[in-house]
């Protein structure tokens, strides 16, 4: 990298006008000066446009038709120039020293092409919720997970969009990404990156992750079902781009199909185009031996859990 590389902060927004100033200001107020801020508004119908335009030439902004998170990522990346790319959801914020630390971490580990750090969960006012998460690491580590992907092994738990940082030379290899990934497109970013290159895991909380009415589902006990459809889509497009990931995508695909079918039914799951395309393109005897038992195990597990009485939360 250059001694003072340009860092692009890509903010994706959809109807978060009331949070946007905090997000944009946190990007503007970094202690590291060589940054650019690209805000992509994904067809908001609130007053986001007015908020964004009020920053004038301090930021680059893009107003586009609503297309989902992947399309916003693609648009922001295309408009950016940075050697390092950091993502930020419009309802989250960065700590003032985030970017200077990211640059230093990449200098410390020049062979790392991605970096994922921890997030501080906060409430709607910005107060820390001190939620217990499985952070996975207690110190900064350089890690290579390519073998786990190739063998279908377990991966650490990773944080959401605002914790993801990449070298441009890495993500330029797989962006633009499939725009069918309207939500949780950050999952594709993470998996594609760790398949292609080693990276860094940091325990530092360098951004806040705001928990509010519009995203409380993240802590719902059924979160795995909420994201099952996205996981199916992610597996399909990841394997399309990187056929060598089949051991990993077969396992996650089977798990997600079973869980989603157990929560609804198999006909509904088959209405997802990527469900049928995955079977059509990748079904084999080996896949059947490995995946079918996993599908039905997760189906019955999900179906049984659905029979339990719901817990009422006051």
Residue pairs with C-beta under 8 A, 6 or more apart in sequence:
1 83
1 84
1 103
1 106
1 107
1 110
1 167
2 83
4 34
4 103
5 34
5 82
5 83
5 84
5 103
6 34
6 35
6 36
6 81
6 82
6 83
6 84
7 32
7 34
7 35
7 36
7 82
7 83
7 84
7 85
7 86
7 99
7 102
7 103
8 35
8 36
8 37
8 38
8 76
8 80
8 81
8 82
8 84
8 85
8 86
8 168
9 27
9 35
9 36
9 37
9 38
9 86
9 88
9 94
9 99
10 38
10 40
10 73
10 76
10 77
10 80
10 85
10 86
10 87
10 88
11 20
11 23
11 24
11 27
11 37
11 38
11 39
11 40
11 76
11 88
11 89
11 90
12 40
12 42
12 69
12 72
12 73
12 76
12 87
12 88
12 89
12 90
12 161
13 20
13 23
13 39
13 40
13 41
13 42
13 44
13 48
13 52
13 72
13 90
14 41
14 42
14 43
14 44
14 48
14 66
14 72
14 90
15 44
15 45
15 46
15 48
16 23
16 44
16 46
16 48
16 90
16 91
17 44
17 46
17 47
17 48
17 50
17 51
18 46
19 90
19 91
19 210
20 39
20 48
20 51
20 52
20 90
21 51
22 93
22 126
23 88
23 89
23 90
23 91
23 92
23 93
24 37
24 39
24 52
24 55
24 59
25 93
26 88
26 93
26 94
26 95
26 96
27 35
27 37
27 88
27 94
28 37
28 55
28 58
28 59
29 96
30 94
30 96
30 97
30 98
30 99
30 100
31 96
31 97
31 99
31 100
32 97
32 99
32 100
32 103
35 82
35 99
36 60
36 80
36 81
36 82
37 58
37 59
37 60
38 59
38 60
38 61
38 62
38 76
38 79
38 80
39 52
39 55
39 59
39 60
39 61
39 62
39 76
39 90
40 61
40 62
40 64
40 72
40 73
40 75
40 76
40 79
41 48
41 49
41 52
41 61
41 62
41 63
41 64
42 64
42 66
42 67
42 68
42 69
42 71
42 72
43 63
43 64
43 65
43 66
43 67
49 63
52 59
52 61
52 63
53 61
55 61
60 79
60 80
62 75
62 76
62 79
64 71
64 72
64 75
67 179
67 182
68 179
68 181
68 182
68 183
68 185
69 161
69 181
69 182
69 183
69 184
69 185
69 186
70 177
70 178
70 179
70 180
70 181
70 182
70 185
70 188
71 179
71 182
73 87
73 175
73 177
73 185
73 189
74 175
74 176
74 177
74 179
77 85
77 171
77 175
77 176
78 176
80 168
82 168
83 167
83 168
84 102
84 103
84 106
84 165
84 166
84 167
84 168
85 165
85 166
85 167
85 168
85 171
86 94
86 98
86 99
86 102
86 164
86 165
86 166
87 161
87 162
87 164
87 165
87 186
87 189
88 94
88 161
88 162
88 207
89 160
89 161
89 162
89 209
91 210
91 212
91 214
91 215
92 119
92 161
92 162
92 207
92 208
92 209
92 210
93 126
93 207
93 208
93 210
94 162
94 206
94 207
95 205
95 206
95 207
95 208
97 206
98 206
98 207
101 204
101 206
102 115
102 165
102 206
105 112
105 115
105 140
105 200
105 202
106 112
106 115
106 167
106 200
108 140
109 142
109 200
111 142
111 198
112 142
112 197
112 198
112 199
112 200
113 166
113 167
113 169
113 170
113 193
113 196
113 197
113 198
113 199
114 164
114 165
114 166
114 167
114 170
114 193
114 194
114 197
114 199
114 200
115 165
115 166
115 199
115 200
115 201
115 202
116 158
116 159
116 163
116 164
116 165
116 190
116 199
116 200
116 201
116 202
117 159
117 163
117 165
117 201
117 202
117 203
117 204
117 205
117 206
117 207
118 133
118 135
118 159
118 163
118 202
118 203
118 204
118 205
118 206
119 159
119 160
119 162
119 163
119 205
119 207
119 208
119 209
120 128
120 205
120 207
120 208
120 209
121 128
121 129
121 130
121 131
121 133
121 208
121 209
121 211
122 128
122 129
122 208
122 209
122 210
122 211
123 129
123 210
123 211
123 212
124 210
124 211
124 212
124 213
126 208
126 210
129 211
131 211
131 219
133 157
134 157
135 157
135 203
136 156
136 157
136 201
137 156
137 201
137 202
137 203
138 203
139 203
140 200
140 201
140 202
140 203
140 204
141 200
141 201
142 198
142 199
142 200
143 198
143 199
143 200
143 201
144 198
145 155
145 156
145 194
145 198
145 199
146 194
146 195
146 196
146 197
146 198
147 153
148 154
148 155
148 248
149 155
149 191
149 194
149 195
149 245
149 247
149 248
150 244
150 245
150 247
150 248
151 247
151 248
152 247
152 248
152 250
152 251
153 248
155 194
156 201
158 190
159 209
160 186
160 209
160 218
161 186
162 207
162 208
162 209
163 206
163 207
163 209
164 186
164 189
164 190
166 189
166 193
170 193
170 196
170 197
171 189
171 192
171 193
173 196
174 192
174 196
174 241
177 185
177 188
177 189
177 192
177 237
178 188
178 233
178 237
180 233
180 237
180 274
181 187
181 188
181 230
181 233
181 234
181 237
183 230
184 227
184 230
184 234
187 227
187 230
187 231
187 234
188 234
188 237
188 238
191 234
191 238
191 245
191 248
192 238
192 241
192 242
193 199
195 238
195 242
195 244
195 245
196 242
211 218
211 219
217 223
217 226
220 226
221 311
222 263
224 259
225 259
225 260
225 263
225 302
228 256
228 257
228 259
228 260
228 263
229 256
229 260
229 272
231 252
231 253
231 255
231 256
232 253
232 256
232 257
232 260
232 269
232 272
232 274
232 275
232 278
233 272
233 274
234 252
235 249
235 250
235 252
235 253
235 256
235 274
235 278
236 249
236 253
236 274
236 277
236 278
237 274
238 245
238 249
239 245
239 246
239 249
239 278
239 282
246 282
250 282
250 287
250 290
250 291
251 290
251 291
251 294
253 278
253 291
254 290
254 291
254 292
254 294
254 295
254 298
255 294
255 298
257 269
257 275
257 295
257 298
258 294
258 295
258 296
258 297
258 298
258 299
258 301
258 302
259 298
259 299
259 301
259 302
260 268
260 269
260 302
261 268
261 269
261 295
261 299
261 302
262 298
262 299
262 300
262 301
262 302
262 303
262 304
262 305
262 306
263 302
263 303
263 306
266 299
269 275
270 276
